[in-house]
């Protein structure tokens, strides 16, 4: 699927077909639609290729507005219920697999809940703006690219400090 992306809908990840195209289309004429209606407009335009539970319409619309703002490069307010998102990017080489395994060990050892993805597709890696692999992306921020950080460094990025 050419235009399939995963986004956070509330506390869950959902796959959406056609979102990139709709965001690009709406970005061509920003301001034509009031921001409070953007989420509903996106949901309506995507309804032909995606199923949205009617009871969850508001949650989807909020997520679509967030994705639209990201697409335009506008600031996005942090949500209190956000789950840690960690992505290890690499072609599947031994260093990349080692990094993936280390991240998973840290998550398990500290019992940290996180959305974890190991991305090996070169196009998906490029979409994150990464040129050198392996790379670690935490909450959409590239933490490292082209190196394998030591476990202590990874832990400092993953485990929240309590002091």
N, C-alpha and C positions, 0 to 999 in steps of 0.2 A: 504494500500500500504506500503510495507516494506521499500522501498528505495525512499521515496518522501521527498524532502526538499524544503524549501522556501529560496530563495536568492534574493538579490537586483540586479535588472537589470536596470541600469540607476537610475531613481527616483522611480521605481516601484518594487513591490515584485512579483516574479514569482515562481511557483511550478515547480520543475524539478524532473523527474523520472530517477533514475539510476545514479545520480551524485556521490553518495558516492562510489559506486563500481568502477566507472571510475577513480575517484581521487585515490583510494587505488591501483588500477592497475598501474596507472602512477607513483605513489610514489615508487613502487618497483624498478624502474629503473630511478631515477632522473638523469638528464643530458643527457639521450639518445635523447631527443627532445629539440631543442633550445627553451628557454623561450618565445621568440617572436612568436613561433608556437603553444605553449601549448593550448591557448584558442581555436584556430581553430581545433586542434586535438580533444579536449573535445567536441566541438560543433558537429563535424562530428560523433563521437562515440555515442552521445546522440540523433542524428537526427532520429533514428529508433523508439524511444519511446516518443519523444517530437517534438512539432512544433516550429520552429524558423522562424520568418518572414525574408525573404532574406534581406530586407532593414535594419534590425536591427542586422545583423550578427556581425558587429564590436562591438556593445554594449554588446552582449552576450559573445563574445570572451574575452572582457576586464573583465567582471564579472567572467567568468570561470577561467581566470588566477588569479584573486584575490582569489577565493575560493581554487585554487590549492596551492597558496602560504600560505594561512591560514592552509590548511591541512598539509603542510610540517613544519608549525611552523615558517615560515619566516615572516619578517615584511611586512606590507601592507600599502602603502601610502594612506593617507586620501584624499578623493575626495571632491572637493569644493561643490558639489551638494548633499552631503549625508544628508539624512533625519534622524532625531533622532529616534532611535530604542529603545523601552522599552518593556520588557517582565516581567510579574508577573508570578511566578511559584509557584504552590501549588495544592494540591489535590482537592480543592473546598470547603475547610472548611470555617467556618465563618471568621476567621482571614484573610485567603487568599482573600476572596470576599471583605472584608473591605479594604484591601490593594489595590486591583484592583479598587474599587470604588473611593478611595482617589486619586490614580494616575489619573484616568479619570477626576475627579473634578479639579485637578490642571491643566491638559491639557486644559480643557474647560475654566476655569477661566482666564488663561493667554493666551488663544487662540494660543497654541503651536501646530504646525503640527508635528505629530509623527506616526510612524508605531507602533501600540500597539498590543500586543498579551497577552492573558491570557492562559497559558499553564497548563493543568491539567493532561496530560498523564504522568505516572511515567517514562516511557522510554525516552520521550522527555525531561523531567526534568533532568534525569540522564545524557543525552547527553550534557547538559550545565555545568556539573561538580558540580551540586548542590546536597547536601546530606540532608540538613535541609531546611524545608519550613516553612513559605512562603519565597520567595526570589525575589529580584529585579535585573534584568540584564539590564543595559543601554549601548547601543553600544557595546555589547558583553563583557562587564565588569560586574562581579558580584559585586553589591554595598552592598547588605546585604543578609544574609541567616539565617533563623531560628528566625528572629525577625520582628516585624512590626515597621518600623521607623515612627517617628512622621511626620506630614505634613510639618513642616519647613525643616526637613532633606530631605524629598523627593523633595521639591521645590528647595533646593540648588543643587540637582543633575540634575534636569530637566530644570530649567530656567537658561539661560546663564547670567552671570554677565556682566554688562555694564560698571563697574568702573575700 
